[in-house]
Amino acid sequence: MSTITDDDIHAFAPADARPTAAAADHGARTRDNPRDNPRGRRWWPWVLLALAALFVAGVVGGVLVLGQTLDQALGGLDIRVDGEHVLTVPRGEAAWWAVAAGVLAGMVVLVVVPLSLLLVLLIAALVLAAALVVMLAVGALALSPLWVIALLIWLALREPRARQAGAPATPASAHAAAPAPREA
């Protein structure tokens, strides 16, 4: 058993308490962008690997269960439905390949087909939800009481227009060219 002495602990120079500008910049860059961070974790490959391992385990388990069934049946596997003969699977290597192909086809039908249909439905639902959000945002913006306030402020702060077509568009001449109100 080895022991660590005080000389071993202090063999290297102590790290500076304040990081240098380059180290601080690198630290900020790695915090902001996980691609620059070599210690950054990406979980999706592990999830895919776990799903693939579960799929392989399911296929192997299915083949083993069906293989035990084939081994226990003396002449292979005789499948009958309501007393009628449907299928006889003989013993042998070809039967193993048939069982493996059947299990794979069953897994595809039971897993991949429903997931692909659900993916199509998910995309359609996301498109409808996005359209609904856009319509609600447009409606909220169009019916907002802030538009009334903005219109009143605009009317109060805009320059008055000239009443006559030939008059110059200056504020002084616009007031001078305006006709006097009629008396009734």
Secondary structure, DSSP 8 states (H G I E B T S, - for coil): -----HHHHTSS----SS--HHHHHHHHHHHH-TTT-TT----HHHHHHHHHHHHHHHHHHHHHHHHHHHHHSTTSEEEEETTEEEEEE-SSHHHHHHHHHHHHHHHIIIIIHHHHHHHHHHHHHHHHHHHHHHHHHHHHHHT-THHHHHHHHHHHHS----SSSSS-S-HHHHHHHS------
